[in-house]
Amino acid sequence: MDEDEAGAAYARQEPPGGDETIHASVQRLIASGKDLAHAELAWAKLKGRSLAAILRRALLFGLLAVVGLMVGLSLSLVAGIVALAPHVGLLPATLIVIAVAFGMALIFGLLARHALRRLMGADPS
C-alpha cells in the first residue's frame, strides 16, 4: 500500500466518536436554522397582531373622541346663538357666532400650517 492509498483509506474511515458525519451536522444545523426562522416569523406575526389590535382600539376611541368633540362644538355654537339672540337679535347673533367660529378656525389652521412647515424644515423660526 503506497502513501496515496493509505491517505484515501484514512479519509474513508469514520471519524472518532461514532457515526457523526459532517453531512449529518450540516443537516441538523439547517433544521435548527429553519426552526429558528419559523419561530421568529411566528413571533413577528404575533407582535403584528398585537400592534394591530392596539391601533384598532386607539382608532375607535379616537373616532369616539372626535364625534364627541364635534357634538360639543355644535352645541356650543347653538348655545352662543341662543345667548346672544336676546341682546342683538337672531340673525346678528348667528352671524357673530359664525364669524367667531371661522376666525378661530383660521387662527388654528394658520398655527397648524406653521407647525407643519417647521416639521418639514421649510421654516427655521
Sequence and secondary structure as in RCSB ss.txt:
>XXXX:A:sequence
MDEDEAGAAYARQEPPGGDETIHASVQRLIASGKDLAHAELAWAKLKGRSLAAILRRALLFGLLAVVGLMVGLSL
SLVAGIVALAPHVGLLPATLIVIAVAFGMALIFGLLARHALRRLMGADPS
>XXXX:A:secstr
  HHHHHHHHHHS  TTSS  HHHHHHHHHHHHHHHHHHHHHHHHHHHHHHHHHHHHHHHHHHHHHHHHHHHHHH
HHHHHHHHHHHHH HHHHHHHHHHHHHHHHHHHHHHHHHHHHHHHTS   
